[in-house]
Amino acid sequence: MGAHLAIYPGSFDPITFGHLDVIARGRRLFDELVVGVGRNPGKSPLFSPKERVAMARTLVDELVRKEPNGCPVTVKPFSGLTVDFARAVGASAILRGMRNLSDLQYEIQQAITNREVANVETAFVVSGQSFAYTSSSLIRQITAMSADMQALSTMVPPLVVEKLREKKAAGHPVLERLRADRGQEENDA
């Protein structure tokens, strides 16, 4: 039997400790892991694809240095369907993290579709309790709304906190829109 290569796809906008936990555990399950930083044309990201890939590479390299036991990991950008990316890199599996029941419902539907359409299996790892409610969306909301950026230090690495500070200081449109949307919700209430 050949090497088992898996992809771990996501937008990673931004990458969190939860994502890094999935990567660390995936390294023990496969012979090779490719972190696919996806571009979704339907979304307005806070970080550019280039910035997200750079952060992921830096943090994955750091993870591999700290935990040398495990498979090699590469970080690659992709656009289009996840199953097409899986085929392009020769992956036989897609690695996914599960935080809660909402994730389970969505991910099972995706896993069945990916198996039927592309003959690619999905492997699930359950997030640690400390990551159960962490999401990139939540990180962006906290960044937009909170004056205390240090509150993010339990959810994202210091590199990401610094990059978020820079985006906030620059008045990034995604953060401004989140702040405006929140203000509108409060006015409507």
N, CA, C and O of each residue as an XYZ file, in Angstrom:
756
protein
N       0.843     -1.184      0.000
C       0.000      0.000      0.000
C       0.884      1.241      0.000
O       1.920      1.258      0.665
N       0.496      2.267     -0.727
C       1.286      3.486     -0.856
C       1.155      4.389      0.348
O       0.442      4.083      1.305
N       1.846      5.493      0.285
C       1.803      6.481      1.363
C       0.411      7.095      1.447
O      -0.260      7.298      0.435
N       0.001      7.382      2.658
C      -1.298      8.013      2.890
C      -1.098      9.514      3.025
O      -0.581     10.003      4.030
N      -1.515     10.228      1.997
C      -1.416     11.681      1.989
C      -2.805     12.251      2.217
O      -3.771     11.827      1.583
N      -2.901     13.211      3.121
C      -4.180     13.868      3.395
C      -4.022     15.366      3.208
O      -2.928     15.918      3.329
N      -5.139     16.004      2.911
C      -5.167     17.463      2.902
C      -5.995     17.934      4.088
O      -6.945     17.273      4.508
N      -5.619     19.073      4.612
C      -6.404     19.751      5.633
C      -6.742     21.120      5.054
O      -5.951     22.056      5.164
N      -7.927     21.240      4.430
C      -8.296     22.490      3.766
C      -9.010     23.459      4.703
O      -9.659     23.050      5.666
N      -8.880     24.728      4.407
C      -9.600     25.744      5.158
C      -9.255     27.117      4.629
O      -8.354     27.276      3.806
N      -9.984     28.106      5.112
C      -9.648     29.475      4.717
C      -8.562     30.031      5.637
O      -7.756     30.861      5.216
N      -8.539     29.580      6.884
C      -7.521     30.005      7.849
C      -7.408     31.531      7.892
O      -6.324     32.097      7.755
N      -8.565     32.179      8.088
C      -8.645     33.647      8.040
C      -9.114     34.221      9.378
O     -10.230     34.733      9.462
N      -8.282     34.149     10.431
C      -6.901     33.690     10.501
C      -6.801     32.262     11.034
O      -7.789     31.666     11.464
N      -5.585     31.735     10.993
C      -5.298     30.425     11.561
C      -5.353     30.535     13.088
O      -4.909     31.531     13.659
N      -5.898     29.506     13.745
C      -6.100     29.519     15.196
C      -5.345     28.366     15.854
O      -4.803     27.493     15.176
N      -5.321     28.381     17.192
C      -4.749     27.247     17.920
C      -5.532     25.969     17.624
O      -4.955     24.882     17.606
N      -6.835     26.090     17.391
C      -7.640     24.918     17.033
C      -7.173     24.296     15.727
O      -7.061     23.075     15.626
N      -6.898     25.132     14.723
C      -6.368     24.625     13.452
C      -5.033     23.922     13.671
O      -4.797     22.841     13.131
N      -4.162     24.539     14.464
C      -2.839     23.959     14.708
C      -2.942     22.642     15.466
O      -2.126     21.743     15.261
N      -3.943     22.522     16.344
C      -4.185     21.268     17.058
C      -4.576     20.164     16.075
O      -4.091     19.039     16.185
N      -5.438     20.473     15.126
C      -5.835     19.488     14.110
C      -4.617     19.074     13.281
O      -4.439     17.892     12.987
N      -3.792     20.032     12.910
C      -2.585     19.723     12.132
C      -1.661     18.812     12.935
O      -1.150     17.826     12.405
N      -1.445     19.134     14.207
C      -0.562     18.321     15.057
C      -1.071     16.886     15.153
O      -0.284     15.942     15.072
N      -2.366     16.717     15.323
C      -2.914     15.366     15.441
C      -2.949     14.656     14.103
O      -2.766     13.440     14.036
N      -3.184     15.407     13.032
C      -3.156     14.812     11.698
C      -1.782     14.285     11.332
O      -1.667     13.316     10.581
N      -0.746     14.912     11.852
C       0.630     14.462     11.578
C       0.879     13.055     12.103
O       1.762     12.354     11.610
N       0.105     12.639     13.103
C       0.266     11.289     13.660
C      -0.591     10.256     12.928
O      -0.444      9.055     13.151
N      -1.479     10.719     12.063
C      -2.406      9.807     11.383
C      -2.011      9.478      9.947
O      -2.404      8.439      9.418
N      -1.243     10.350      9.321
C      -0.940     10.194      7.900
C       0.560     10.188      7.658
O       1.348     10.525      8.542
N       0.943      9.798      6.445
C       2.356      9.800      6.055
C       2.798     11.175      5.570
O       3.979     11.517      5.625
N       1.843     11.948      5.101
C       2.124     13.312      4.643
C       0.840     14.121      4.748
O      -0.251     13.607      4.505
N       0.980     15.388      5.112
C      -0.176     16.263      5.267
C       0.069     17.555      4.491
O       1.128     18.172      4.604
N      -0.925     17.949      3.707
C      -0.866     19.214      2.971
C      -1.963     20.120      3.526
O      -3.146     19.788      3.459
N      -1.564     21.252      4.068
C      -2.521     22.245      4.544
C      -2.879     23.106      3.339
O      -2.031     23.809      2.789
N      -4.138     23.042      2.938
C      -4.605     23.794      1.777
C      -5.286     25.076      2.202
O      -6.354     25.043      2.813
N      -4.679     26.199      1.883
C      -5.249     27.504      2.225
C      -6.118     27.938      1.050
O      -5.622     28.349      0.000
N      -7.431     27.835      1.259
C      -8.370     28.055      0.171
C      -8.783     29.499     -0.012
O      -8.760     30.313      0.911
N      -9.160     29.776     -1.243
C      -9.690     31.093     -1.601
C     -11.144     30.892     -1.990
O     -11.454     30.125     -2.902
N     -12.027     31.585     -1.294
C     -13.453     31.496     -1.582
C     -13.885     32.822     -2.199
O     -13.936     33.838     -1.506
N     -14.198     32.823     -3.503
C     -14.560     34.083     -4.157
C     -15.832     34.713     -3.597
O     -16.083     35.896     -3.824
N     -16.633     33.945     -2.873
C     -17.862     34.471     -2.298
C     -17.664     35.172     -0.966
O     -18.617     35.721     -0.412
N     -16.445     35.164     -0.441
C     -16.176     35.775      0.858
C     -15.184     36.922      0.712
O     -14.370     36.954     -0.211
N     -15.274     37.857      1.645
C     -14.295     38.949      1.719
C     -13.363     38.636      2.881
O     -13.736     38.834      4.038
N     -12.164     38.152      2.598
C     -11.270     37.771      3.695
C     -10.620     38.980      4.362
O     -10.460     40.038      3.753
N     -10.253     38.795      5.617
C      -9.497     39.811      6.338
C      -8.049     39.817      5.848
O      -7.455     40.876      5.649
N      -7.494     38.624      5.658
C      -6.118     38.490      5.193
C      -6.111     38.002      3.751
O      -6.948     37.189      3.357
N      -5.176     38.494      2.980
C      -5.038     38.047      1.589
C      -4.582     36.589      1.573
O      -4.040     36.105      2.567
N      -4.792     35.880      0.457
C      -4.292     34.503      0.376
C      -2.797     34.420      0.686
O      -2.349     33.504      1.375
N      -2.045     35.368      0.182
C      -0.588     35.377      0.418
C      -0.274     35.519      1.914
O       0.616     34.841      2.427
N      -1.000     36.396      2.609
C      -0.789     36.584      4.052
C      -1.177     35.333      4.828
O      -0.476     34.937      5.760
N      -2.291     34.707      4.450
C      -2.742     33.502      5.150
C      -1.765     32.349      4.955
O      -1.478     31.609      5.896
N      -1.255     32.196      3.736
C      -0.265     31.148      3.464
C       1.003     31.416      4.271
O       1.562     30.495      4.866
N       1.459     32.660      4.296
C       2.686     33.003      5.032
C       2.535     32.716      6.526
O       3.433     32.138      7.139
N       1.400     33.117      7.118
C       1.178     32.837      8.543
C       1.139     31.338      8.794
O       1.762     30.844      9.734
N       0.404     30.613      7.951
C       0.296     29.164      8.130
C       1.666     28.503      8.015
O       2.004     27.638      8.824
N       2.452     28.896      7.027
C       3.790     28.292      6.863
C       4.665     28.544      8.084
O       5.323     27.630      8.582
N       4.671     29.766      8.558
C       5.487     30.103      9.731
C       5.070     29.274     10.938
O       5.916     28.710     11.630
N       3.765     29.201     11.190
C       3.267     28.496     12.372
C       3.396     26.984     12.241
O       3.663     26.302     13.230
N       3.212     26.455     11.042
C       3.387     25.010     10.831
C       4.861     24.641     10.984
O       5.181     23.622     11.596
N       5.755     25.451     10.441
C       7.193     25.187     10.606
C       7.571     25.173     12.083
O       8.351     24.329     12.522
N       7.019     26.103     12.839
C       7.264     26.170     14.284
C       6.734     24.914     14.973
O       7.404     24.345     15.834
N       5.540     24.488     14.596
C       4.933     23.282     15.159
C       5.801     22.053     14.884
O       6.035     21.244     15.781
N       6.271     21.916     13.662
C       7.089     20.763     13.278
C       8.412     20.770     14.053
O       8.894     19.713     14.459
N       8.994     21.940     14.257
C      10.238     22.024     15.047
C       9.999     21.596     16.492
O      10.825     20.895     17.077
N       8.866     22.015     17.072
C       8.557     21.685     18.467
C       8.175     20.221     18.635
O       8.472     19.613     19.663
N       7.521     19.658     17.631
C       7.062     18.264     17.675
C       7.619     17.534     16.462
O       6.915     17.357     15.468
N       8.894     17.103     16.535
C       9.519     16.495     15.357
C       8.932     15.140     14.965
O       9.083     14.716     13.819
N       8.267     14.456     15.895
C       7.662     13.165     15.554
C       6.339     13.402     14.851
O       5.430     14.027     15.397
N       6.249     12.910     13.666
C       5.043     13.103     12.869
C       5.422     13.286     11.419
O       6.590     13.470     11.079
N       4.431     13.235     10.587
C       4.685     13.311      9.146
C       5.067     14.723      8.719
O       4.825     15.687      9.445
N       5.668     14.837      7.533
C       5.958     16.170      7.001
C       4.666     16.908      6.633
O       3.660     16.296      6.273
N       4.724     18.219      6.732
C       3.569     19.064      6.410
C       4.021     20.149      5.444
O       5.056     20.786      5.641
N       3.228     20.347      4.398
C       3.454     21.473      3.499
C       2.196     22.334      3.484
O       1.097     21.851      3.756
N       2.369     23.586      3.169
C       1.248     24.527      3.086
C       1.178     25.021      1.654
O       2.165     25.502      1.099
N      -0.021     24.894      1.055
C      -0.201     25.315     -0.335
C      -1.506     26.086     -0.484
O      -2.509     25.742      0.142
N      -1.495     27.123     -1.309
C      -2.750     27.817     -1.608
C      -3.547     27.018     -2.635
O      -2.981     26.274     -3.436
N      -4.869     27.182     -2.600
C      -5.694     26.588     -3.658
C      -6.966     27.394     -3.829
O      -7.383     28.133     -2.938
N      -7.570     27.233     -4.995
C      -8.888     27.810     -5.237
C      -9.702     26.741     -5.946
O      -9.146     25.804     -6.519
N     -10.988     26.880     -5.906
C     -11.842     25.870     -6.518
C     -12.301     24.845     -5.494
O     -12.251     25.078     -4.286
N     -12.749     23.708     -6.006
C     -13.295     22.664     -5.144
C     -12.202     21.952     -4.355
O     -11.107     21.709     -4.861
N     -12.519     21.627     -3.116
C     -11.582     20.901     -2.261
C     -11.219     19.556     -2.866
O     -10.056     19.155     -2.819
N     -12.193     18.849     -3.437
C     -11.888     17.529     -4.020
C     -10.947     17.655     -5.213
O     -10.132     16.762     -5.448
N     -11.043     18.734     -5.963
C     -10.104     18.948     -7.071
C      -8.693     19.178     -6.535
O      -7.718     18.693     -7.109
N      -8.591     19.916     -5.437
C      -7.288     20.123     -4.798
C      -6.742     18.789     -4.287
O      -5.556     18.498     -4.443
N      -7.610     17.982     -3.677
C      -7.184     16.664     -3.180
C      -6.622     15.825     -4.322
O      -5.558     15.221     -4.188
N      -7.326     15.790     -5.428
C      -6.847     15.035     -6.599
C      -5.516     15.587     -7.099
O      -4.603     14.823     -7.414
N      -5.404     16.909     -7.171
C      -4.201     17.552     -7.714
C      -2.945     17.209     -6.919
O      -1.862     17.086     -7.492
N      -3.084     17.054     -5.598
C      -1.908     16.734     -4.778
C      -1.782     15.237     -4.497
O      -0.837     14.805     -3.837
N      -2.740     14.443     -5.003
C      -2.679     12.994     -4.811
C      -3.137     12.522     -3.443
O      -2.691     11.479     -2.963
N      -4.023     13.280     -2.812
C      -4.503     12.918     -1.476
C      -5.581     11.847     -1.549
O      -6.420     11.842     -2.450
N      -5.539     10.941     -0.579
C      -6.575      9.920     -0.473
C      -7.568     10.257      0.632
O      -8.574      9.568      0.798
N      -7.283     11.325      1.393
C      -8.168     11.682      2.502
C      -8.165     13.190      2.728
O      -7.220     13.904      2.394
N      -9.267     13.628      3.310
C      -9.422     15.014      3.742
C      -9.523     14.982      5.260
O     -10.358     14.266      5.812
N      -8.689     15.745      5.931
C      -8.702     15.836      7.386
C      -9.592     16.999      7.796
O      -9.485     18.097      7.249
N     -10.469     16.754      8.759
C     -11.360     17.809      9.253
C     -11.399     17.765     10.773
O     -11.352     16.694     11.378
N     -11.484     18.942     11.381
C     -11.660     19.050     12.821
C     -13.134     19.222     13.142
O     -13.864     19.900     12.420
N     -13.561     18.604     14.226
C     -14.962     18.695     14.662
C     -15.008     19.382     16.016
O     -14.427     18.900     16.988
N     -15.708     20.519     16.073
C     -15.814     21.255     17.331
C     -17.085     20.921     18.091
O     -17.080     20.875     19.321
N     -18.175     20.686     17.369
C     -19.473     20.530     18.020
C     -20.455     19.838     17.074
O     -20.088     19.446     15.967
N     -21.704     19.691     17.519
C     -22.711     18.997     16.708
C     -23.024     19.722     15.404
O     -23.326     19.078     14.399
N     -22.958     21.035     15.408
C     -23.197     21.779     14.167
C     -22.167     21.400     13.115
O     -22.508     21.186     11.952
N     -20.898     21.318     13.530
C     -19.846     20.887     12.606
C     -20.137     19.485     12.090
O     -19.972     19.207     10.902
N     -20.570     18.600     12.989
C     -20.812     17.204     12.624
C     -21.830     17.094     11.495
O     -21.593     16.390     10.514
N     -22.947     17.775     11.624
C     -23.982     17.706     10.586
C     -23.448     18.155      9.231
O     -23.643     17.475      8.224
N     -22.786     19.284      9.213
C     -22.255     19.827      7.964
C     -21.168     18.920      7.396
O     -21.176     18.610      6.205
N     -20.238     18.496      8.241
C     -19.085     17.727      7.770
C     -19.468     16.338      7.264
O     -18.851     15.834      6.326
N     -20.471     15.716      7.867
C     -20.907     14.403      7.380
C     -21.478     14.536      5.972
O     -21.188     13.715      5.102
N     -22.276     15.552      5.751
C     -22.832     15.788      4.416
C     -21.709     16.000      3.401
O     -21.745     15.441      2.305
N     -20.714     16.808      3.768
C     -19.571     17.050      2.883
C     -18.779     15.769      2.633
O     -18.370     15.498      1.504
N     -18.564     14.983      3.686
C     -17.782     13.745      3.566
C     -18.448     12.766      2.605
O     -17.776     12.144      1.782
N     -19.755     12.629      2.706
C     -20.484     11.725      1.807
C     -20.359     12.211      0.366
O     -20.107     11.420     -0.543
N     -20.535     13.502      0.167
C     -20.410     14.064     -1.181
C     -19.009     13.855     -1.738
O     -18.858     13.446     -2.889
N     -17.985     14.129     -0.939
C     -16.600     13.972     -1.400
C     -16.281     12.521     -1.750
O     -15.558     12.258     -2.711
N     -16.814     11.585     -0.977
C     -16.581     10.169     -1.267
C     -17.297      9.759     -2.550
O     -16.737      9.038     -3.376
N     -18.529     10.217     -2.715
C     -19.307      9.848     -3.899
C     -18.759     10.492     -5.171
O     -18.685      9.842     -6.213
N     -18.380     11.754     -5.090
C     -17.937     12.501     -6.266
C     -16.498     12.186     -6.647
O     -16.181     12.050     -7.829
N     -15.626     12.070     -5.647
C     -14.193     11.983     -5.948
C     -13.492     10.774     -5.340
O     -12.277     10.631     -5.477
N     -14.241      9.905     -4.673
C     -13.642      8.738     -4.030
C     -12.540      9.147     -3.048
O     -11.510      8.481     -2.943
N     -12.771     10.239     -2.341
C     -11.839     10.723     -1.327
C     -12.524     10.583      0.030
O     -13.628     11.088      0.232
N     -11.867      9.898      0.950
C     -12.417      9.704      2.290
C     -12.152     10.937      3.148
O     -11.292     11.759      2.833
N     -12.904     11.049      4.232
C     -12.710     12.139      5.183
C     -12.396     11.535      6.539
O     -13.080     10.618      6.992
N     -11.360     12.050      7.183
C     -10.989     11.628      8.538
C     -11.284     12.789      9.481
O     -10.903     13.931      9.222
N     -11.964     12.478     10.569
C     -12.346     13.505     11.532
C     -11.531     13.374     12.813
O     -11.293     12.266     13.295
N     -11.109     14.504     13.359
C     -10.555     14.534     14.709
C     -11.406     15.512     15.511
O     -11.779     16.580     15.023
N     -11.702     15.131     16.739
C     -12.538     15.969     17.589
C     -11.647     16.981     18.300
O     -10.628     16.626     18.892
N     -12.043     18.226     18.231
C     -11.265     19.305     18.852
C     -11.193     19.125     20.352
O     -12.089     18.552     20.972
N     -10.113     19.625     20.922
C     -10.016     19.669     22.369
C     -11.061     20.626     22.914
O     -11.509     21.537     22.218
N     -11.443     20.411     24.158
C     -12.500     21.219     24.766
C     -12.184     22.712     24.708
O     -13.086     23.532     24.536
N     -10.914     23.064     24.850
C     -10.555     24.487     24.851
C     -10.738     25.146     23.485
O     -10.727     26.373     23.381
N     -10.909     24.329     22.427
C     -11.088     24.883     21.080
C     -12.518     24.735     20.565
O     -12.807     25.098     19.425
N     -13.411     24.206     21.396
C     -14.757     23.855     20.943
C     -15.551     25.040     20.399
O     -16.431     24.857     19.559
N     -15.258     26.231     20.858
C     -16.039     27.383     20.410
C     -15.182     28.449     19.738
O     -15.620     29.584     19.551
N     -13.963     28.077     19.380
C     -13.086     29.009     18.678
C     -13.299     28.866     17.183
O     -13.298     27.755     16.651
N     -13.478     29.976     16.515
C     -13.585     29.963     15.056
C     -12.922     31.225     14.517
O     -12.782     32.220     15.228
N     -12.525     31.169     13.275
C     -11.933     32.352     12.644
C     -12.928     33.509     12.619
O     -12.536     34.666     12.765
N     -14.213     33.203     12.435
C     -15.251     34.251     12.435
C     -15.297     34.959     13.783
O     -15.381     36.185     13.850
N     -15.242     34.175     14.854
C     -15.253     34.748     16.197
C     -14.021     35.629     16.413
O     -14.119     36.708     16.998
N     -12.873     35.168     15.943
C     -11.634     35.943     16.074
C     -11.789     37.298     15.370
O     -11.401     38.334     15.911
N     -12.351     37.280     14.175
C     -12.544     38.541     13.438
C     -13.516     39.464     14.179
O     -13.300     40.674     14.237
N     -14.584     38.895     14.744
C     -15.555     39.711     15.483
C     -14.928     40.340     16.720
O     -15.136     41.521     16.999
N     -14.163     39.546     17.458
C     -13.498     40.078     18.652
C     -12.525     41.182     18.255
O     -12.448     42.218     18.915
N     -11.787     40.956     17.180
C     -10.834     41.966     16.707
C     -11.557     43.266     16.376
O     -11.082     44.348     16.721
N     -12.692     43.165     15.717
C     -13.447     44.360     15.322
C     -14.035     45.089     16.522
O     -14.070     46.320     16.539
N     -14.497     44.348     17.525
C     -15.291     44.939     18.597
C     -14.537     45.233     19.890
O     -14.932     46.126     20.640
N     -13.471     44.507     20.162
C     -12.817     44.606     21.461
C     -11.633     45.561     21.445
O     -10.879     45.630     20.475
N     -11.491     46.284     22.528
C     -10.309     47.134     22.686
C      -9.136     46.312     23.210
O      -7.979     46.706     23.059
N      -9.439     45.159     23.833
C      -8.413     44.313     24.444
C      -8.016     43.180     23.507
O      -8.594     42.095     23.559
N      -7.041     43.430     22.662
C      -6.580     42.413     21.709
C      -5.892     41.251     22.418
O      -5.783     40.161     21.856
N      -5.427     41.475     23.648
C      -4.755     40.406     24.382
C      -5.729     39.276     24.707
O      -5.302     38.152     24.972
N      -7.032     39.562     24.689
C      -8.038     38.527     24.933
C      -7.942     37.406     23.904
O      -8.390     36.287     24.156
N      -7.363     37.703     22.753
C      -7.230     36.700     21.691
C      -6.085     35.723     21.929
O      -5.984     34.713     21.234
N      -5.222     36.009     22.901
C      -4.009     35.209     23.081
C      -4.273     33.759     23.467
O      -3.376     32.925     23.343
N      -5.475     33.436     23.930
C      -5.798     32.034     24.224
C      -6.349     31.314     22.994
O      -6.521     30.095     23.011
N      -6.625     32.065     21.931
C      -7.240     31.476     20.742
C      -6.329     31.432     19.525
O      -6.476     30.567     18.663
N      -5.389     32.365     19.457
C      -4.482     32.431     18.306
C      -3.055     32.687     18.785
O      -2.854     33.291     19.839
N      -2.066     32.233     18.019
C      -0.667     32.466     18.384
C      -0.308     33.956     18.356
O      -0.989     34.750     17.707
N       0.773     34.334     19.069
C       1.202     35.740     19.112
C       1.391     36.368     17.728
O       1.059     37.537     17.536
N       1.914     35.617     16.770
C       2.077     36.137     15.406
C       0.742     36.623     14.846
O       0.671     37.680     14.220
N      -0.310     35.848     15.076
C      -1.636     36.193     14.552
C      -2.203     37.400     15.297
O      -2.806     38.281     14.685
N      -2.009     37.442     16.627
C      -2.471     38.607     17.391
C      -1.837     39.875     16.820
O      -2.515     40.886     16.639
N      -0.539     39.815     16.539
C       0.164     40.986     15.990
C      -0.398     41.381     14.622
O      -0.617     42.562     14.354
N      -0.628     40.393     13.764
C      -1.176     40.684     12.422
C      -2.589     41.260     12.530
O      -2.960     42.141     11.754
N      -3.380     40.764     13.490
C      -4.726     41.302     13.706
C      -4.660     42.751     14.193
O      -5.450     43.593     13.768
N      -3.716     43.029     15.084
C      -3.523     44.413     15.555
C      -3.235     45.343     14.379
O      -3.777     46.445     14.295
N      -2.375     44.880     13.475
C      -2.023     45.688     12.303
C      -3.252     45.959     11.436
O      -3.455     47.081     10.973
N      -4.071     44.926     11.219
C      -5.284     45.105     10.402
C      -6.246     46.080     11.077
O      -6.858     46.921     10.419
N      -6.370     45.954     12.399
C      -7.276     46.838     13.129
C      -6.777     48.284     13.071
O      -7.560     49.204     12.834
N      -5.484     48.481     13.286
C      -4.904     49.830     13.255
C      -5.064     50.473     11.879
O      -5.212     51.690     11.768
N      -5.032     49.648     10.837
C      -5.174     50.160      9.466
C      -6.634     50.397      9.088
O      -6.919     50.909      8.005
N      -7.569     50.023      9.982
C      -8.989     50.206      9.678
C      -9.458     49.337      8.523
O     -10.183     49.803      7.644
N      -9.045     48.072      8.524
C      -9.400     47.158      7.430
C     -10.919     47.131      7.220
O     -11.672     47.061      8.192
N     -11.376     47.185      5.963
C     -12.818     47.232      5.663
C     -13.629     46.070      6.244
O     -14.782     46.268      6.628
N     -13.065     44.880      6.318
C     -13.801     43.740      6.890
C     -14.099     44.009      8.364
O     -15.207     43.746      8.831
N     -13.124     44.527      9.091
C     -13.331     44.837     10.510
C     -14.296     45.999     10.682
O     -15.134     45.984     11.583
N     -14.184     46.999      9.828
C     -15.100     48.146      9.888
C     -16.539     47.704      9.627
O     -17.467     48.169     10.289
N     -16.720     46.808      8.665
C     -18.059     46.297      8.352
C     -18.625     45.503      9.532
O     -19.803     45.647      9.862
N     -17.804     44.672     10.168
C     -18.261     43.912     11.336
C     -18.684     44.850     12.459
O     -19.701     44.626     13.115
N     -17.903     45.893     12.675
C     -18.224     46.858     13.730
C     -19.530     47.585     13.393
O     -20.373     47.782     14.268
N     -19.697     47.979     12.141
C     -20.917     48.679     11.714
C     -22.138     47.765     11.819
O     -23.206     48.196     12.254
N     -21.974     46.500     11.416
C     -23.082     45.542     11.504
C     -23.516     45.347     12.950
O     -24.709     45.273     13.244
N     -22.544     45.264     13.847
C     -22.847     45.084     15.268
C     -23.567     46.316     15.812
O     -24.516     46.190     16.587
N     -23.125     47.489     15.414
C     -23.782     48.724     15.844
C     -25.218     48.789     15.358
O     -26.101     49.241     16.087
N     -25.460     48.339     14.129
C     -26.817     48.320     13.569
C     -27.705     47.351     14.341
O     -28.867     47.657     14.611
N     -27.166     46.172     14.702
C     -27.935     45.193     15.478
C     -28.361     45.788     16.816
O     -29.495     45.595     17.255
N     -27.448     46.513     17.462
C     -27.772     47.123     18.752
C     -28.835     48.205     18.588
O     -29.692     48.356     19.459
N     -28.797     48.957     17.495
C     -29.810     49.987     17.239
C     -31.169     49.367     16.953
O     -32.200     49.933     17.315
N     -31.176     48.201     16.301
C     -32.428     47.523     15.968
C     -33.082     46.886     17.193
O     -34.290     46.649     17.200
N     -32.294     46.613     18.218
C     -32.809     45.889     19.392
C     -33.638     46.745     20.304
O     -34.129     46.264     21.325
